[in-house]
Amino acid sequence: MGSRRPLLCATTAALLLPLASAPARSQPQPLVAAPGEAINQLETVRVAAARQPYRSLFVTGALKTDAAIRDLAQSVRVLPADLLVDAGVTRLSDALELGSGIAAQSNFGGLWDSYAVRGFTGDPNFGSDYLVNGFNYSRGYNGLRDTANTASIEVLKGPASALYGRGEPGGTVNIVTKKPTFVSERRLELSAGSADRRRATGDLSGPLSDQLAYRLNLASESGGSDRDQVRSERHLVAASLLWMIGTASTLSYEMELSRQQATLDRGIVAIRGRLGAVPRSRFLGEPGDGPHTTDTRGHQLFLQHEIDLDWSVQAGLSQRESSLEGVSTEGRFLLDDERSLARQRRSRDYAARDLSGRLELLGRLRTGTVKHQVLFGFDAYRFIDQRLQLRTTQAASIDILAPVYGQPAPPMTLNTWTREVQRSRSIYAQDQLDLAPRWKLLLGLRHDRYDQALLNRRNGITTAQSLGATSPRAGLVYQPGAALALYASLAGSFRPNSGVSRSFQAFPAERGRAAELGAKFDGVDGKFSATLALYRIAKNQVLTPDPLDPNNFSVPAGEVRSQGLELDAAGELLPGLRLSGALALTDARVHSDNNAFLVGRPLANVPRYSAHVLLVKAWLLGGQRATLGVGLHHTGAREGAVAPLVAADNFVLPAYTTFKLTGSLQLDRQTQLALDVENLFDRTYYASAYMQSWVMPGPGRRVTLSGRHSF
């Protein structure tokens, strides 16, 4: 690329890079630059550099520009394709374990991804927030996110409201999808594993003409689990087109269709807070209820036009429809005999539509000796969520020690019937300043106008509100040498609250504020990097149970705080030896609440200590490339109850450490075999919980054999 060419946003930064296909395990892939060095030579493709193992020098989601990570005043961890392949992950939740300060949360019975970044998670009704190519993809019903169409995952620590609006102050995850290439690539992968799991993926890409390229990703997975009566299957179709319009414009289109059918599984029971009496495999629902079905249909359209060498304009549109339906029998509480679990039965029929768009102007200019890289933008979205739920609390209880299934199902009555409409309009600006050769400054500001209307169809009452939020951001970077960068940042965030109060009034939005100090180190040979970050975050207007009716209503009276230390490291330690490591010390607690016993209590499912290490060694075996890797994952003790009403509801999930093995053998230039063993020693542990009646055990030992063929 020409050195003065405008930088690309999250969606288009990789449009011209044929990187998206996952590389052969532990085999560095070439980076292909934008076609041609000049904007009038878009038909040419050239090799520019070699990708560094497990490392990415640039990130697109942090600033909506192709920004160098060492220039950012925040902690950023990019999980590139080669790391995801070596780690053997196929879901977003498994991939995020590779980063620091990310903790698994209660995941709605295993139906979708839910995690906390630095102690903060998203709306439990929708799972955690994440972006796809810079567009919000977490509004609605998504299922578990498959990585078959993922080129890289960017974990952006700290508040991102100055760019993206609503969000948690702990951080944001941006998924960069695989892009069309002008070099033909075809890859097929088949795998089989424990619990009758089967998976097949296909990845095809190439030119349709000199100016048009395509990509098609397919994935299908099905099988059981360590849990009795629990099965799931997922299917994904992702197609994209890239059109080079003339010499200065590109237009891209991406489509994703996915379907997930899975048993809603609330896990096992802690008997008066004690775990271990109920086997990790025991299912306490009703097998006859069948699976919950989640459907998602998404489209993205993105246009970029370069006005000249310094200025460009870009516009994007994202449209998604999603739905969730199914019947489940779920535990409520344990009776006094300590073996009979009272249960409820629910039928869900949910649907959502999300339409969003943005228009942005990017440019470079000078004021004296100071260089500016500026971004001005406007975006808007409309989100419609419709929910219909039937419920009964009179479902037959079940013996947790000797369960008998197939008991008569009582009739259900209407419990929830709502239609919520959210609308937002926002304007934002950002300036990246090169103050001097060693000093960089970032300033950002965004203002959101947000309208919310919730119609309760049961009584015909509509509750509406309009609010505004201004989110600032500032960061300073000092680079005393080529290998070291020191930074400090301050930022604010906001997140609208859902639901209504006991007086049927809408809630004010949650507001967050964060401060961060850190240091980034790059090895002398450029093959290894590390980031050390120290942060402090506070969020108020958090909903807590209403003292006058804690079972049905909430009030915005809570404040939570988080502070901690994080270390992320990745790269090549020695020739052929790669490392991915993460370490976090997180102290996330309730600072104020209506219930005095909650003040000072750690946030649920957030461990004080956590760590992840993956080491992979590559060498030649019989003239062919082979790899062998070992991984360790540690999660410390955590509080288990998300919303306890009395002190007796509290309980602790014990700490655990698991190990994994991973290996591969290249049979020839086109074919590779890989073996992954998760939870090598078959450790029994508990991954997350919502309350004592909903505790999710982690999977036992899982063995997966895969074959990959390129043609």
Backbone hydrogen bonds, N-H to C=O, Kabsch-Sander energy under -0.5 kcal/mol:
donor,donor_aa,acceptor,acceptor_aa,energy
2,G,37,E,-0.5
5,R,2,G,-1.5
13,A,9,C,-2.4
15,L,12,T,-1.2
16,L,12,T,-0.5
17,L,14,A,-1.5
19,L,17,L,-2.5
20,A,17,L,-0.6
27,Q,24,A,-2.4
31,L,49,A,-2.5
33,A,31,L,-0.6
33,A,46,R,-1.7
41,Q,38,A,-1.7
44,T,41,Q,-1.5
48,A,31,L,-1.6
49,A,31,L,-0.9
51,R,29,Q,-1.8
55,R,52,Q,-1.6
59,V,67,A,-2.2
64,K,60,T,-1.1
67,A,59,V,-1.7
67,A,65,T,-2.2
69,I,57,L,-2.4
71,D,68,A,-1.5
72,L,69,I,-1.7
74,Q,72,L,-0.9
77,R,155,V,-2.3
79,L,77,R,-0.5
79,L,153,I,-3.4
81,A,151,A,-0.7
84,L,80,P,-2.0
85,V,81,A,-2.3
86,D,82,D,-2.2
87,A,83,L,-2.5
88,G,84,L,-0.6
88,G,85,V,-0.9
89,V,84,L,-1.7
92,L,145,R,-2.5
95,A,91,R,-1.9
96,L,92,L,-2.2
97,E,93,S,-0.5
97,E,94,D,-0.7
98,L,95,A,-1.9
99,G,96,L,-1.6
102,I,99,G,-0.6
103,A,101,G,-0.5
103,A,116,A,-2.5
105,Q,114,S,-2.4
111,L,107,N,-1.0
111,L,108,F,-0.9
112,W,107,N,-1.5
113,D,143,G,-0.8
116,A,103,A,-2.8
117,V,120,F,-2.4
118,R,101,G,-2.9
118,R,116,A,-0.6
120,F,117,V,-1.5
126,F,123,D,-1.8
127,G,123,D,-1.6
128,S,113,D,-1.4
131,L,173,V,-3.4
132,V,135,F,-2.8
133,N,175,I,-2.7
135,F,132,V,-1.6
137,Y,130,Y,-2.5
138,S,130,Y,-0.5
140,G,138,S,-0.6
142,N,140,G,-0.6
147,T,90,T,-2.0
150,T,147,T,-2.0
151,A,149,N,-0.5
151,A,176,V,-2.9
152,S,176,V,-1.6
153,I,79,L,-1.8
154,E,174,N,-3.2
155,V,77,R,-3.1
155,V,153,I,-0.6
156,L,154,E,-0.8
156,L,172,T,-3.3
157,K,75,S,-2.2
157,K,155,V,-0.7
158,G,170,G,-2.3
163,L,160,A,-1.6
164,Y,160,A,-2.9
165,G,161,S,-1.4
167,G,494,F,-2.2
171,G,168,E,-0.6
172,T,156,L,-2.8
174,N,154,E,-2.8
174,N,172,T,-0.5
175,I,131,L,-2.8
176,V,152,S,-2.5
176,V,174,N,-0.5
177,T,175,I,-0.6
178,K,149,N,-1.4
181,T,214,Y,-0.8
185,E,205,S,-2.9
187,R,203,D,-2.2
188,L,709,H,-2.5
189,E,201,T,-2.5
190,L,707,G,-2.2
191,S,199,R,-2.5
192,A,705,L,-2.1
193,G,197,R,-2.2
194,S,703,V,-1.6
197,R,193,G,-0.8
197,R,194,S,-1.1
198,R,222,S,-2.9
199,R,191,S,-2.2
200,A,220,S,-2.4
201,T,189,E,-2.5
202,G,218,L,-2.2
203,D,187,R,-2.5
204,L,216,L,-2.7
205,S,185,E,-2.8
206,G,214,Y,-1.7
208,L,212,L,-3.6
209,S,212,L,-2.0
213,A,242,L,-2.3
214,Y,206,G,-2.6
215,R,240,S,-1.9
216,L,204,L,-3.0
217,N,238,A,-3.2
218,L,202,G,-2.5
219,A,236,L,-2.1
220,S,200,A,-2.3
221,E,234,R,-2.7
222,S,198,R,-2.3
223,G,232,S,-1.7
224,G,195,A,-2.6
228,D,281,S,-3.4
230,V,227,R,-1.6
231,R,229,Q,-0.6
232,S,223,G,-2.2
233,E,261,Q,-1.8
234,R,221,E,-2.8
235,H,259,R,-2.3
236,L,219,A,-2.7
237,V,257,L,-2.6
238,A,217,N,-2.8
239,A,255,M,-2.1
240,S,215,R,-2.3
241,L,253,Y,-2.4
242,L,213,A,-2.5
243,W,251,L,-2.9
244,M,211,Q,-3.2
244,M,242,L,-0.5
245,I,243,W,-0.9
245,I,249,S,-1.8
246,G,244,M,-0.9
248,A,245,I,-0.6
249,S,245,I,-1.2
250,T,304,Q,-2.2
251,L,243,W,-2.4
252,S,302,F,-2.8
253,Y,241,L,-2.2
254,E,300,Q,-2.7
255,M,239,A,-2.9
256,E,298,G,-2.4
257,L,237,V,-2.8
258,S,296,T,-2.4
259,R,235,H,-2.1
260,Q,294,T,-2.5
261,Q,233,E,-2.5
262,A,292,H,-2.2
263,T,231,R,-1.9
265,D,109,G,-2.3
265,D,263,T,-0.7
266,R,264,L,-0.5
268,I,695,V,-3.1
270,A,692,Q,-2.9
271,I,269,V,-0.6
271,I,274,R,-2.0
272,R,270,A,-0.9
273,G,270,A,-0.8
274,R,271,I,-2.0
282,R,279,P,-1.5
289,D,286,E,-1.9
290,G,287,P,-1.3
292,H,262,A,-3.4
293,T,325,E,-2.9
294,T,260,Q,-3.0
294,T,292,H,-0.5
295,D,323,S,-1.6
296,T,258,S,-2.4
297,R,321,E,-2.8
298,G,256,E,-3.0
299,H,319,Q,-2.6
300,Q,254,E,-2.6
301,L,317,L,-2.7
302,F,252,S,-2.5
303,L,315,A,-3.0
304,Q,250,T,-2.5
305,H,313,V,-2.9
306,E,248,A,-2.8
307,I,305,H,-0.7
307,I,311,W,-1.4
308,D,311,W,-1.8
312,S,362,L,-2.5
313,V,305,H,-2.8
314,Q,360,E,-2.6
315,A,303,L,-2.6
316,G,358,R,-2.4
317,L,301,L,-2.5
318,S,356,S,-3.2
319,Q,299,H,-2.5
320,R,354,D,-2.6
321,E,297,R,-2.4
322,S,352,A,-2.4
323,S,295,D,-2.0
324,L,350,Y,-2.2
325,E,293,T,-1.8
326,G,348,R,-1.8
328,S,346,R,-2.4
330,E,344,Q,-2.6
332,R,342,A,-3.3
333,F,342,A,-0.7
335,L,340,S,-3.1
338,E,335,L,-2.1
341,L,339,R,-0.6
341,L,398,I,-2.8
342,A,333,F,-2.5
342,A,340,S,-0.7
343,R,395,A,-0.8
344,Q,330,E,-2.9
345,R,392,T,-2.7
346,R,328,S,-2.7
347,S,390,L,-2.4
348,R,326,G,-2.9
349,D,388,L,-2.0
350,Y,324,L,-3.3
351,A,386,Q,-2.4
352,A,322,S,-2.9
353,R,384,I,-2.3
354,D,320,R,-2.8
355,L,382,R,-2.4
356,S,318,S,-2.8
357,G,380,A,-2.4
358,R,316,G,-2.3
359,L,378,F,-2.6
360,E,314,Q,-3.1
361,L,376,F,-3.0
362,L,312,S,-2.7
363,G,374,V,-2.0
364,R,310,D,-1.0
365,L,372,H,-1.9
367,T,370,V,-2.3
370,V,367,T,-1.7
371,K,434,D,-1.4
372,H,365,L,-3.1
373,Q,432,Q,-2.0
374,V,363,G,-2.3
375,L,430,Q,-2.3
376,F,361,L,-2.4
377,G,428,Y,-2.7
378,F,359,L,-2.2
379,D,426,S,-1.9
380,A,357,G,-2.1
381,Y,424,S,-1.8
382,R,355,L,-2.6
383,F,422,Q,-2.8
384,I,353,R,-2.7
385,D,420,E,-2.8
386,Q,351,A,-3.0
387,R,418,T,-2.1
388,L,349,D,-1.2
389,Q,416,T,-3.1
390,L,347,S,-2.1
391,R,413,T,-2.9
392,T,345,R,-2.0
395,A,343,R,-0.7
396,A,408,P,-0.5
398,I,341,L,-1.5
400,I,339,R,-2.8
400,I,398,I,-0.7
413,T,391,R,-2.1
415,N,389,Q,-3.0
416,T,389,Q,-2.0
418,T,387,R,-2.1
419,R,455,L,-1.8
420,E,385,D,-3.1
421,V,453,A,-2.6
422,Q,383,F,-3.0
423,R,451,D,-2.6
424,S,381,Y,-2.2
425,R,449,R,-2.1
426,S,379,D,-2.7
427,I,447,H,-1.9
428,Y,377,G,-2.4
429,A,445,L,-2.4
430,Q,375,L,-2.3
431,D,443,L,-2.8
432,Q,373,Q,-2.4
433,L,431,D,-0.6
433,L,441,L,-3.4
434,D,371,K,-2.6
435,L,433,L,-1.0
435,L,439,W,-1.0
436,A,439,W,-1.5
439,W,436,A,-0.9
440,K,477,V,-2.3
441,L,433,L,-2.5
442,L,475,G,-3.0
443,L,431,D,-2.1
444,G,473,R,-2.7
445,L,429,A,-2.3
446,R,471,S,-1.4
447,H,427,I,-2.5
448,D,469,A,-3.0
449,R,425,R,-2.5
450,Y,467,L,-3.0
451,D,423,R,-3.1
452,Q,465,Q,-2.7
453,A,421,V,-2.2
454,L,463,T,-3.1
455,L,419,R,-2.9
455,L,453,A,-0.5
456,N,454,L,-0.6
456,N,461,I,-2.9
457,R,417,W,-2.3
457,R,455,L,-0.9
458,R,417,W,-0.6
459,N,456,N,-0.9
460,G,456,N,-2.0
461,I,456,N,-0.7
463,T,454,L,-2.7
464,A,462,T,-0.5
465,Q,452,Q,-2.4
467,L,450,Y,-2.6
469,A,448,D,-2.1
471,S,446,R,-2.9
473,R,444,G,-1.9
474,A,490,L,-2.6
475,G,442,L,-2.3
476,L,488,A,-2.8
477,V,440,K,-3.0
478,Y,486,L,-3.3
479,Q,438,R,-2.6
481,G,484,L,-1.0
484,L,481,G,-0.8
485,A,520,K,-2.1
486,L,478,Y,-3.4
487,Y,518,G,-2.4
488,A,476,L,-2.0
489,S,516,E,-2.3
490,L,474,A,-2.6
491,A,514,A,-2.0
492,G,472,P,-2.0
493,S,512,G,-2.3
495,R,510,E,-2.1
501,S,505,Q,-2.6
504,F,501,S,-2.1
507,F,499,G,-0.6
510,E,495,R,-3.0
511,R,540,N,-1.4
512,G,493,S,-2.4
513,R,538,A,-2.3
514,A,491,A,-2.6
515,A,536,R,-2.3
516,E,489,S,-2.1
517,L,534,L,-3.0
518,G,487,Y,-2.2
519,A,532,L,-2.4
520,K,485,A,-3.1
521,F,530,A,-3.0
522,D,483,A,-2.5
523,G,528,F,-3.5
526,G,523,G,-1.6
529,S,570,A,-2.3
530,A,521,F,-2.3
531,T,568,D,-2.7
532,L,519,A,-2.9
533,A,566,E,-2.6
534,L,517,L,-3.4
535,Y,564,G,-2.0
536,R,515,A,-2.2
537,I,562,S,-3.5
538,A,513,R,-2.3
539,K,560,V,-2.7
540,N,511,R,-2.5
541,Q,558,G,-0.6
542,V,558,G,-2.2
544,T,555,V,-2.8
546,D,553,F,-2.5
549,D,546,D,-1.1
552,N,549,D,-1.2
553,F,549,D,-2.2
555,V,544,T,-2.8
557,A,542,V,-0.6
557,A,555,V,-1.8
558,G,542,V,-2.6
559,E,592,S,-1.9
560,V,539,K,-2.5
561,R,589,R,-2.7
562,S,537,I,-2.7
563,Q,587,D,-1.5
564,G,535,Y,-1.7
565,L,585,L,-2.1
566,E,533,A,-2.5
567,L,583,L,-2.7
568,D,531,T,-2.2
569,A,581,G,-2.5
570,A,529,S,-2.3
571,G,579,L,-2.0
572,E,527,K,-2.5
573,L,571,G,-0.6
573,L,577,L,-1.9
574,L,577,L,-1.1
577,L,574,L,-2.7
578,R,576,G,-0.6
578,R,616,V,-3.0
579,L,571,G,-3.0
580,S,614,L,-2.1
581,G,569,A,-3.1
582,A,612,H,-2.5
583,L,567,L,-2.5
584,A,610,S,-2.5
585,L,565,L,-2.9
586,T,584,A,-0.5
586,T,608,R,-2.3
587,D,563,Q,-2.8
588,A,586,T,-0.6
589,R,561,R,-2.9
589,R,587,D,-0.5
590,V,601,R,-2.3
591,H,559,E,-3.2
592,S,559,E,-1.8
596,A,594,N,-0.7
598,L,595,N,-1.8
599,V,595,N,-0.6
599,V,596,A,-0.9
600,G,590,V,-3.1
601,R,598,L,-2.4
603,L,588,A,-2.4
605,N,639,E,-3.0
606,V,603,L,-1.4
608,R,637,A,-0.8
610,S,584,A,-1.8
611,A,634,H,-2.3
612,H,582,A,-2.6
613,V,632,L,-2.5
614,L,580,S,-2.4
615,L,630,V,-2.5
616,V,578,R,-2.0
617,K,628,L,-2.8
618,A,576,G,-2.5
619,W,626,A,-2.4
621,L,624,Q,-3.8
624,Q,621,L,-1.5
626,A,619,W,-3.0
627,T,664,S,-2.3
628,L,617,K,-2.2
629,G,662,T,-3.9
630,V,615,L,-2.3
631,G,660,K,-2.4
632,L,613,V,-2.7
633,H,658,T,-2.5
634,H,611,A,-3.0
635,T,656,Y,-2.5
636,G,609,Y,-2.4
638,R,653,L,-2.2
640,G,651,F,-2.7
641,A,651,F,-0.5
642,V,640,G,-0.5
642,V,690,Y,-2.9
643,A,690,Y,-0.6
649,D,646,V,-1.8
650,N,647,A,-1.5
653,L,638,R,-3.2
656,Y,635,T,-2.6
658,T,633,H,-2.5
660,K,631,G,-2.1
661,L,677,V,-2.0
662,T,629,G,-2.2
663,G,675,L,-2.2
664,S,627,T,-1.7
665,L,673,L,-2.6
666,Q,625,R,-2.9
667,L,665,L,-0.7
667,L,671,T,-1.7
668,D,671,T,-1.5
672,Q,708,R,-2.3
673,L,665,L,-2.5
674,A,706,S,-2.5
675,L,663,G,-2.7
676,D,704,T,-2.5
677,V,661,L,-2.9
678,E,702,R,-2.8
680,L,659,F,-3.0
682,D,679,N,-2.4
685,Y,683,R,-0.6
687,A,685,Y,-0.5
687,A,696,M,-1.5
688,S,696,M,-1.2
690,Y,691,M,-0.6
690,Y,694,W,-2.3
691,M,694,W,-0.9
694,W,691,M,-1.7
695,V,268,I,-1.9
696,M,688,S,-2.5
698,G,685,Y,-2.6
702,R,678,E,-1.8
704,T,676,D,-2.7
705,L,192,A,-2.9
706,S,674,A,-2.9
707,G,190,L,-2.8
708,R,672,Q,-2.8
709,H,188,L,-2.7
710,S,670,Q,-2.4
711,F,186,R,-2.0
